[in-house]
């Protein structure tokens, strides 16, 4: 288990937030997530690289603080 | 090759449009696409079901006219 805080870029409305949530929900091992237009707080048995790749493949940008 | 016109729902800004484009760009066989918040015009060697599934997996709704 790990807790991640990511800075998000490119999300400009609630539809974007939903798209990021939807992408992350397809990953195994996520216990909880709180996503806003600016940040993601994610807990789970998942790697940071996979989280960032998943968000970037969904069309947005993410970086670890 | 086929040409599809889909009605889109749930896209509320340019970030959503970009997210849908990004999801579709990961498919093989797409020749061209024109995506707005309301519709998608797509040409390529790809099935309608795959297009709709891809858009829905990205967190949005799509239906064929």
Backbone of each chain as nested JSON, in Angstrom:
{
  "chains": [
    {"id": "A", "residues": [
      {"number": 1, "name": "UNK", "atoms": {"N": [0.838, -1.213, 0.0], "CA": [0.0, 0.0, 0.0], "C": [0.868, 1.256, 0.0]}},
      {"number": 2, "name": "UNK", "atoms": {"N": [0.456, 2.237, -0.759], "CA": [1.166, 3.515, -0.783], "C": [0.139, 4.634, -0.962]}},
      {"number": 3, "name": "UNK", "atoms": {"N": [0.504, 5.789, -0.498], "CA": [-0.323, 6.98, -0.704], "C": [0.411, 7.924, -1.64]}},
      {"number": 4, "name": "UNK", "atoms": {"N": [-0.263, 8.37, -2.682], "CA": [0.353, 9.268, -3.659], "C": [-0.421, 10.582, -3.734]}},
      {"number": 5, "name": "UNK", "atoms": {"N": [0.323, 11.658, -3.878], "CA": [-0.287, 12.942, -4.209], "C": [0.315, 13.403, -5.525]}},
      {"number": 6, "name": "UNK", "atoms": {"N": [-0.522, 13.551, -6.531], "CA": [-0.063, 13.966, -7.858], "C": [-0.625, 15.337, -8.185]}},
      {"number": 7, "name": "UNK", "atoms": {"N": [0.177, 16.125, -8.886], "CA": [-0.311, 17.375, -9.462], "C": [-0.81, 17.071, -10.868]}},
      {"number": 8, "name": "UNK", "atoms": {"N": [-2.015, 17.513, -11.164], "CA": [-2.615, 17.246, -12.48], "C": [-2.633, 18.514, -13.322]}},
      {"number": 9, "name": "UNK", "atoms": {"N": [-2.487, 18.324, -14.628], "CA": [-2.615, 19.448, -15.56], "C": [-3.451, 19.034, -16.76]}},
      {"number": 10, "name": "UNK", "atoms": {"N": [-4.186, 20.008, -17.303], "CA": [-4.975, 19.755, -18.494], "C": [-6.433, 19.467, -18.21]}},
      {"number": 11, "name": "UNK", "atoms": {"N": [-6.802, 19.335, -16.927], "CA": [-8.205, 19.098, -16.578], "C": [-8.881, 20.457, -16.415]}},
      {"number": 12, "name": "UNK", "atoms": {"N": [-9.922, 20.691, -17.2], "CA": [-10.534, 22.016, -17.149], "C": [-12.028, 21.979, -16.851]}},
      {"number": 13, "name": "UNK", "atoms": {"N": [-12.565, 20.817, -16.521], "CA": [-13.977, 20.761, -16.107], "C": [-14.238, 19.427, -15.423]}},
      {"number": 14, "name": "UNK", "atoms": {"N": [-15.478, 19.278, -14.962], "CA": [-15.843, 18.048, -14.28], "C": [-15.803, 16.826, -15.179]}},
      {"number": 15, "name": "UNK", "atoms": {"N": [-15.983, 17.036, -16.481], "CA": [-15.885, 15.907, -17.408], "C": [-14.48, 15.348, -17.456]}},
      {"number": 16, "name": "UNK", "atoms": {"N": [-13.5, 16.237, -17.384], "CA": [-12.097, 15.798, -17.343], "C": [-11.829, 14.998, -16.066]}},
      {"number": 17, "name": "UNK", "atoms": {"N": [-12.354, 15.499, -14.95], "CA": [-12.158, 14.796, -13.672], "C": [-12.754, 13.392, -13.77]}},
      {"number": 18, "name": "UNK", "atoms": {"N": [-13.942, 13.304, -14.357], "CA": [-14.59, 11.993, -14.509], "C": [-13.765, 11.077, -15.416]}},
      {"number": 19, "name": "UNK", "atoms": {"N": [-13.182, 11.646, -16.455], "CA": [-12.371, 10.836, -17.375], "C": [-11.145, 10.262, -16.667]}},
      {"number": 20, "name": "UNK", "atoms": {"N": [-10.516, 11.077, -15.823], "CA": [-9.347, 10.583, -15.074], "C": [-9.767, 9.493, -14.097]}},
      {"number": 21, "name": "UNK", "atoms": {"N": [-10.878, 9.734, -13.393], "CA": [-11.373, 8.706, -12.458], "C": [-11.645, 7.398, -13.184]}},
      {"number": 22, "name": "UNK", "atoms": {"N": [-12.302, 7.503, -14.318], "CA": [-12.66, 6.312, -15.095], "C": [-11.413, 5.535, -15.51]}},
      {"number": 23, "name": "UNK", "atoms": {"N": [-10.381, 6.261, -15.944], "CA": [-9.133, 5.601, -16.354], "C": [-8.495, 4.889, -15.162]}},
      {"number": 24, "name": "UNK", "atoms": {"N": [-8.462, 5.558, -14.015], "CA": [-7.813, 4.971, -12.836], "C": [-8.614, 3.786, -12.288]}},
      {"number": 25, "name": "UNK", "atoms": {"N": [-9.929, 3.847, -12.425], "CA": [-10.76, 2.747, -11.912], "C": [-10.502, 1.447, -12.655]}},
      {"number": 26, "name": "UNK", "atoms": {"N": [-9.892, 1.53, -13.831], "CA": [-9.6, 0.309, -14.581], "C": [-8.312, -0.36, -14.114]}},
      {"number": 27, "name": "UNK", "atoms": {"N": [-7.593, 0.277, -13.201], "CA": [-6.37, -0.331, -12.647], "C": [-6.719, -1.254, -11.483]}},
      {"number": 28, "name": "UNK", "atoms": {"N": [-5.93, -2.306, -11.346], "CA": [-6.047, -3.175, -10.176], "C": [-5.324, -2.533, -9.003]}},
      {"number": 29, "name": "UNK", "atoms": {"N": [-5.829, -2.732, -7.806], "CA": [-5.046, -2.405, -6.605], "C": [-5.302, -1.047, -6.003]}},
      {"number": 30, "name": "UNK", "atoms": {"N": [-6.158, -0.237, -6.654], "CA": [-6.425, 1.072, -6.064], "C": [-7.472, 0.937, -4.964]}},
      {"number": 31, "name": "UNK", "atoms": {"N": [-7.133, 1.477, -3.784], "CA": [-8.038, 1.381, -2.636], "C": [-8.961, 2.586, -2.556]}},
      {"number": 32, "name": "UNK", "atoms": {"N": [-8.393, 3.751, -2.793], "CA": [-9.218, 4.963, -2.738], "C": [-8.58, 6.048, -3.58]}},
      {"number": 33, "name": "UNK", "atoms": {"N": [-9.402, 6.957, -4.041], "CA": [-8.875, 8.094, -4.807], "C": [-9.765, 9.31, -4.589]}},
      {"number": 34, "name": "UNK", "atoms": {"N": [-9.101, 10.474, -4.614], "CA": [-9.833, 11.735, -4.548], "C": [-9.228, 12.607, -5.642]}},
      {"number": 35, "name": "UNK", "atoms": {"N": [-10.023, 12.891, -6.658], "CA": [-9.506, 13.582, -7.842], "C": [-10.18, 14.943, -7.968]}},
      {"number": 36, "name": "UNK", "atoms": {"N": [-9.396, 15.986, -8.167], "CA": [-9.929, 17.308, -8.496], "C": [-9.309, 17.719, -9.835]}},
      {"number": 37, "name": "UNK", "atoms": {"N": [-9.611, 18.94, -10.291], "CA": [-9.002, 19.389, -11.541], "C": [-7.489, 19.598, -11.387]}},
      {"number": 38, "name": "UNK", "atoms": {"N": [-7.025, 19.764, -10.159], "CA": [-5.623, 20.118, -9.924], "C": [-4.78, 19.016, -9.3]}},
      {"number": 39, "name": "UNK", "atoms": {"N": [-5.422, 18.069, -8.631], "CA": [-4.618, 17.085, -7.909], "C": [-5.339, 15.756, -7.772]}},
      {"number": 40, "name": "UNK", "atoms": {"N": [-4.534, 14.739, -7.506], "CA": [-5.064, 13.391, -7.264], "C": [-4.43, 12.851, -5.993]}},
      {"number": 41, "name": "UNK", "atoms": {"N": [-5.26, 12.415, -5.082], "CA": [-4.786, 11.684, -3.902], "C": [-5.236, 10.244, -4.058]}},
      {"number": 42, "name": "UNK", "atoms": {"N": [-4.257, 9.348, -4.136], "CA": [-4.557, 7.954, -4.46], "C": [-3.857, 7.045, -3.465]}},
      {"number": 43, "name": "UNK", "atoms": {"N": [-4.612, 6.079, -2.945], "CA": [-4.028, 5.063, -2.071], "C": [-4.236, 3.702, -2.704]}},
      {"number": 44, "name": "UNK", "atoms": {"N": [-3.204, 2.861, -2.625], "CA": [-3.378, 1.52, -3.16], "C": [-2.064, 0.811, -3.38]}},
      {"number": 45, "name": "UNK", "atoms": {"N": [-2.199, -0.412, -3.85], "CA": [-1.037, -1.24, -4.182], "C": [-0.791, -1.092, -5.678]}},
      {"number": 46, "name": "UNK", "atoms": {"N": [-0.162, 0.016, -6.028], "CA": [0.013, 0.363, -7.432], "C": [1.256, 1.254, -7.527]}},
      {"number": 47, "name": "UNK", "atoms": {"N": [1.953, 1.201, -8.653], "CA": [3.184, 1.988, -8.757], "C": [2.891, 3.412, -9.226]}},
      {"number": 48, "name": "UNK", "atoms": {"N": [3.767, 4.313, -8.829], "CA": [3.643, 5.706, -9.266], "C": [3.699, 5.804, -10.791]}},
      {"number": 49, "name": "UNK", "atoms": {"N": [4.617, 5.062, -11.398], "CA": [4.755, 5.11, -12.86], "C": [3.471, 4.706, -13.567]}},
      {"number": 50, "name": "UNK", "atoms": {"N": [2.823, 3.667, -13.038], "CA": [1.578, 3.214, -13.67], "C": [0.487, 4.281, -13.544]}},
      {"number": 51, "name": "UNK", "atoms": {"N": [0.433, 4.933, -12.382], "CA": [-0.562, 6.002, -12.213], "C": [-0.333, 7.12, -13.223]}},
      {"number": 52, "name": "UNK", "atoms": {"N": [0.909, 7.548, -13.338], "CA": [1.219, 8.658, -14.251], "C": [0.955, 8.245, -15.699]}},
      {"number": 53, "name": "UNK", "atoms": {"N": [1.388, 7.038, -16.072], "CA": [1.143, 6.565, -17.447], "C": [-0.349, 6.502, -17.755]}},
      {"number": 54, "name": "UNK", "atoms": {"N": [-1.127, 6.036, -16.798], "CA": [-2.573, 5.888, -17.017], "C": [-3.224, 7.244, -17.243]}},
      {"number": 55, "name": "UNK", "atoms": {"N": [-2.844, 8.22, -16.432], "CA": [-3.422, 9.562, -16.572], "C": [-2.97, 10.187, -17.887]}},
      {"number": 56, "name": "UNK", "atoms": {"N": [-1.715, 9.985, -18.259], "CA": [-1.222, 10.556, -19.519], "C": [-1.872, 9.877, -20.729]}},
      {"number": 57, "name": "UNK", "atoms": {"N": [-2.085, 8.574, -20.636], "CA": [-2.781, 7.882, -21.733], "C": [-4.224, 8.343, -21.867]}},
      {"number": 58, "name": "UNK", "atoms": {"N": [-4.778, 8.876, -20.789], "CA": [-6.154, 9.407, -20.837], "C": [-6.182, 10.817, -21.408]}},
      {"number": 59, "name": "UNK", "atoms": {"N": [-5.015, 11.405, -21.69], "CA": [-4.987, 12.708, -22.354], "C": [-4.655, 13.88, -21.443]}},
      {"number": 60, "name": "UNK", "atoms": {"N": [-4.198, 13.583, -20.224], "CA": [-3.892, 14.654, -19.272], "C": [-2.455, 14.506, -18.78]}},
      {"number": 61, "name": "UNK", "atoms": {"N": [-2.017, 15.451, -17.944], "CA": [-0.655, 15.388, -17.418], "C": [-0.673, 15.207, -15.912]}},
      {"number": 62, "name": "UNK", "atoms": {"N": [0.272, 14.428, -15.431], "CA": [0.379, 14.198, -13.985], "C": [1.847, 14.166, -13.601]}},
      {"number": 63, "name": "UNK", "atoms": {"N": [2.149, 14.72, -12.43], "CA": [3.51, 14.627, -11.899], "C": [3.44, 14.476, -10.397]}},
      {"number": 64, "name": "UNK", "atoms": {"N": [4.432, 13.799, -9.858], "CA": [4.505, 13.62, -8.406], "C": [5.093, 14.885, -7.793]}},
      {"number": 65, "name": "UNK", "atoms": {"N": [4.619, 15.246, -6.623], "CA": [5.124, 16.464, -5.965], "C": [6.55, 16.231, -5.458]}}
    ]},
    {"id": "B", "residues": [
      {"number": 1, "name": "UNK", "atoms": {"N": [-12.707, 0.01, -44.772], "CA": [-12.907, 1.429, -44.425], "C": [-14.382, 1.707, -44.193]}},
      {"number": 2, "name": "UNK", "atoms": {"N": [-14.65, 2.504, -43.18], "CA": [-16.024, 2.923, -42.917], "C": [-15.994, 4.344, -42.371]}},
      {"number": 3, "name": "UNK", "atoms": {"N": [-17.09, 5.035, -42.554], "CA": [-17.239, 6.377, -41.982], "C": [-18.32, 6.328, -40.918]}},
      {"number": 4, "name": "UNK", "atoms": {"N": [-18.023, 6.835, -39.756], "CA": [-18.987, 6.821, -38.661], "C": [-19.265, 8.239, -38.192]}},
      {"number": 5, "name": "UNK", "atoms": {"N": [-20.516, 8.486, -37.854], "CA": [-20.882, 9.715, -37.153], "C": [-21.509, 9.311, -35.83]}},
      {"number": 6, "name": "UNK", "atoms": {"N": [-20.888, 9.713, -34.751], "CA": [-21.387, 9.372, -33.416], "C": [-21.85, 10.636, -32.695]}},
      {"number": 7, "name": "UNK", "atoms": {"N": [-22.89, 10.499, -31.903], "CA": [-23.294, 11.563, -30.993], "C": [-22.597, 11.323, -29.665]}},
      {"number": 8, "name": "UNK", "atoms": {"N": [-21.963, 12.357, -29.143], "CA": [-21.222, 12.244, -27.889], "C": [-21.976, 12.931, -26.752]}},
      {"number": 9, "name": "UNK", "atoms": {"N": [-21.839, 12.387, -25.554], "CA": [-22.394, 13.031, -24.362], "C": [-21.383, 12.999, -23.233]}},
      {"number": 10, "name": "UNK", "atoms": {"N": [-21.439, 14.032, -22.397], "CA": [-20.568, 14.086, -21.222], "C": [-19.324, 14.918, -21.43]}},
      {"number": 11, "name": "UNK", "atoms": {"N": [-19.096, 15.383, -22.662], "CA": [-17.93, 16.238, -22.928], "C": [-18.357, 17.688, -22.677]}},
      {"number": 12, "name": "UNK", "atoms": {"N": [-17.656, 18.351, -21.774], "CA": [-18.082, 19.709, -21.417], "C": [-16.979, 20.742, -21.568]}},
      {"number": 13, "name": "UNK", "atoms": {"N": [-15.847, 20.355, -22.133], "CA": [-14.795, 21.361, -22.394], "C": [-13.777, 20.776, -23.356]}},
      {"number": 14, "name": "UNK", "atoms": {"N": [-12.801, 21.6, -23.717], "CA": [-11.772, 21.145, -24.637], "C": [-10.912, 20.024, -24.077]}},
      {"number": 15, "name": "UNK", "atoms": {"N": [-10.784, 19.968, -22.754], "CA": [-10.026, 18.875, -22.138], "C": [-10.697, 17.538, -22.38]}},
      {"number": 16, "name": "UNK", "atoms": {"N": [-12.025, 17.529, -22.321], "CA": [-12.784, 16.302, -22.602], "C": [-12.579, 15.885, -24.06]}},
      {"number": 17, "name": "UNK", "atoms": {"N": [-12.62, 16.843, -24.962], "CA": [-12.411, 16.549, -26.388], "C": [-11.033, 15.925, -26.584]}},
      {"number": 18, "name": "UNK", "atoms": {"N": [-10.041, 16.498, -25.931], "CA": [-8.681, 15.975, -26.04], "C": [-8.6, 14.551, -25.482]}},
      {"number": 19, "name": "UNK", "atoms": {"N": [-9.312, 14.31, -24.389], "CA": [-9.287, 12.97, -23.782], "C": [-9.883, 11.932, -24.732]}},
      {"number": 20, "name": "UNK", "atoms": {"N": [-10.967, 12.291, -25.402], "CA": [-11.58, 11.355, -26.358], "C": [-10.637, 11.115, -27.536]}},
      {"number": 21, "name": "UNK", "atoms": {"N": [-10.033, 12.192, -28.045], "CA": [-9.069, 12.024, -29.15], "C": [-7.936, 11.095, -28.75]}},
      {"number": 22, "name": "UNK", "atoms": {"N": [-7.409, 11.339, -27.547], "CA": [-6.282, 10.533, -27.068], "C": [-6.659, 9.054, -26.986]}},
      {"number": 23, "name": "UNK", "atoms": {"N": [-7.858, 8.78, -26.495], "CA": [-8.307, 7.384, -26.381], "C": [-8.419, 6.752, -27.771]}},
      {"number": 24, "name": "UNK", "atoms": {"N": [-8.989, 7.492, -28.721], "CA": [-9.191, 6.939, -30.068], "C": [-7.872, 6.771, -30.807]}},
      {"number": 25, "name": "UNK", "atoms": {"N": [-6.92, 7.651, -30.542], "CA": [-5.624, 7.559, -31.221], "C": [-4.878, 6.274, -30.859]}},
      {"number": 26, "name": "UNK", "atoms": {"N": [-5.273, 5.645, -29.76], "CA": [-4.614, 4.402, -29.366], "C": [-5.165, 3.18, -30.108]}},
      {"number": 27, "name": "UNK", "atoms": {"N": [-6.216, 3.387, -30.896], "CA": [-6.766, 2.286, -31.702], "C": [-6.009, 2.153, -33.012]}},
      {"number": 28, "name": "UNK", "atoms": {"N": [-5.907, 0.899, -33.474], "CA": [-5.359, 0.647, -34.8], "C": [-6.435, 0.922, -35.841]}},
      {"number": 29, "name": "UNK", "atoms": {"N": [-6.048, 1.413, -36.996], "CA": [-6.957, 1.419, -38.144], "C": [-7.717, 2.71, -38.376]}},
      {"number": 30, "name": "UNK", "atoms": {"N": [-7.567, 3.678, -37.453], "CA": [-8.292, 4.934, -37.674], "C": [-7.526, 5.8, -38.683]}},
      {"number": 31, "name": "UNK", "atoms": {"N": [-8.239, 6.256, -39.711], "CA": [-7.607, 7.069, -40.759], "C": [-7.725, 8.552, -40.45]}},
      {"number": 32, "name": "UNK", "atoms": {"N": [-8.909, 8.957, -39.983], "CA": [-9.105, 10.362, -39.654], "C": [-10.219, 10.502, -38.639]}},
      {"number": 33, "name": "UNK", "atoms": {"N": [-10.16, 11.584, -37.883], "CA": [-11.243, 11.843, -36.934], "C": [-11.405, 13.344, -36.751]}},
      {"number": 34, "name": "UNK", "atoms": {"N": [-12.676, 13.728, -36.504], "CA": [-12.985, 15.106, -36.193], "C": [-13.907, 15.056, -34.982]}},
      {"number": 35, "name": "UNK", "atoms": {"N": [-13.394, 15.529, -33.843], "CA": [-14.13, 15.376, -32.582], "C": [-14.521, 16.75, -32.06]}},
      {"number": 36, "name": "UNK", "atoms": {"N": [-15.782, 16.912, -31.698], "CA": [-16.228, 18.115, -30.988], "C": [-16.832, 17.661, -29.656]}},
      {"number": 37, "name": "UNK", "atoms": {"N": [-17.378, 18.613, -28.886], "CA": [-18.011, 18.214, -27.628], "C": [-19.28, 17.396, -27.873]}},
      {"number": 38, "name": "UNK", "atoms": {"N": [-19.851, 17.51, -29.061], "CA": [-21.145, 16.89, -29.333], "C": [-21.104, 15.718, -30.294]}},
      {"number": 39, "name": "UNK", "atoms": {"N": [-20.044, 15.635, -31.109], "CA": [-20.065, 14.596, -32.133], "C": [-18.662, 14.159, -32.523]}},
      {"number": 40, "name": "UNK", "atoms": {"N": [-18.603, 12.977, -33.109], "CA": [-17.353, 12.438, -33.626], "C": [-17.584, 11.948, -35.046]}},
      {"number": 41, "name": "UNK", "atoms": {"N": [-16.768, 12.41, -35.959], "CA": [-16.751, 11.87, -37.325], "C": [-15.444, 11.107, -37.482]}},
      {"number": 42, "name": "UNK", "atoms": {"N": [-15.562, 9.827, -37.712], "CA": [-14.382, 8.96, -37.726], "C": [-14.4, 8.101, -38.983]}},
      {"number": 43, "name": "UNK", "atoms": {"N": [-13.243, 8.045, -39.652], "CA": [-13.087, 7.148, -40.799], "C": [-11.961, 6.161, -40.507]}},
      {"number": 44, "name": "UNK", "atoms": {"N": [-12.189, 4.918, -40.874], "CA": [-11.121, 3.95, -40.68], "C": [-11.596, 2.52, -40.774]}},
      {"number": 45, "name": "UNK", "atoms": {"N": [-10.63, 1.625, -40.603], "CA": [-10.925, 0.193, -40.601], "C": [-11.074, -0.239, -39.153]}},
      {"number": 46, "name": "UNK", "atoms": {"N": [-12.228, 0.04, -38.593], "CA": [-12.451, -0.185, -37.166], "C": [-13.957, -0.403, -36.997]}},
      {"number": 47, "name": "UNK", "atoms": {"N": [-14.338, -1.179, -35.989], "CA": [-15.768, -1.468, -35.818], "C": [-16.45, -0.379, -34.99]}},
      {"number": 48, "name": "UNK", "atoms": {"N": [-17.733, -0.219, -35.231], "CA": [-18.52, 0.736, -34.442], "C": [-18.479, 0.385, -32.96]}},
      {"number": 49, "name": "UNK", "atoms": {"N": [-18.611, -0.903, -32.642], "CA": [-18.608, -1.305, -31.236], "C": [-17.318, -0.916, -30.537]}},
      {"number": 50, "name": "UNK", "atoms": {"N": [-16.192, -1.087, -31.234], "CA": [-14.916, -0.745, -30.612], "C": [-14.829, 0.758, -30.363]}},
      {"number": 51, "name": "UNK", "atoms": {"N": [-15.327, 1.541, -31.307], "CA": [-15.312, 3.0, -31.123], "C": [-16.125, 3.398, -29.895]}},
      {"number": 52, "name": "UNK", "atoms": {"N": [-17.331, 2.851, -29.802], "CA": [-18.21, 3.207, -28.675], "C": [-17.598, 2.726, -27.354]}},
      {"number": 53, "name": "UNK", "atoms": {"N": [-17.08, 1.503, -27.324], "CA": [-16.464, 0.984, -26.098], "C": [-15.291, 1.85, -25.666]}},
      {"number": 54, "name": "UNK", "atoms": {"N": [-14.481, 2.28, -26.629], "CA": [-13.296, 3.069, -26.316], "C": [-13.683, 4.413, -25.705]}},
      {"number": 55, "name": "UNK", "atoms": {"N": [-14.698, 5.041, -26.286], "CA": [-15.153, 6.337, -25.763], "C": [-15.773, 6.157, -24.38]}},
      {"number": 56, "name": "UNK", "atoms": {"N": [-16.535, 5.086, -24.194], "CA": [-17.161, 4.859, -22.886], "C": [-16.119, 4.508, -21.831]}},
      {"number": 57, "name": "UNK", "atoms": {"N": [-15.104, 3.749, -22.205], "CA": [-14.031, 3.448, -21.251], "C": [-13.256, 4.694, -20.863]}},
      {"number": 58, "name": "UNK", "atoms": {"N": [-13.293, 5.707, -21.709], "CA": [-12.63, 6.97, -21.4], "C": [-13.487, 7.856, -20.503]}},
      {"number": 59, "name": "UNK", "atoms": {"N": [-14.701, 7.415, -20.194], "CA": [-15.527, 8.156, -19.243], "C": [-16.638, 8.983, -19.865]}},
      {"number": 60, "name": "UNK", "atoms": {"N": [-16.904, 8.774, -21.165], "CA": [-17.922, 9.571, -21.853], "C": [-18.937, 8.639, -22.514]}},
      {"number": 61, "name": "UNK", "atoms": {"N": [-19.967, 9.209, -23.125], "CA": [-20.987, 8.397, -23.776], "C": [-20.993, 8.652, -25.27]}},
      {"number": 62, "name": "UNK", "atoms": {"N": [-21.232, 7.596, -26.032], "CA": [-21.287, 7.726, -27.489], "C": [-22.389, 6.83, -28.02]}},
      {"number": 63, "name": "UNK", "atoms": {"N": [-23.082, 7.315, -29.033], "CA": [-24.079, 6.487, -29.697], "C": [-24.072, 6.793, -31.187]}},
      {"number": 64, "name": "UNK", "atoms": {"N": [-24.423, 5.781, -31.961], "CA": [-24.484, 5.966, -33.41], "C": [-25.812, 6.621, -33.759]}},
      {"number": 65, "name": "UNK", "atoms": {"N": [-25.803, 7.476, -34.752], "CA": [-27.043, 8.167, -35.143], "C": [-27.997, 7.197, -35.826]}}
    ]}
  ]
}
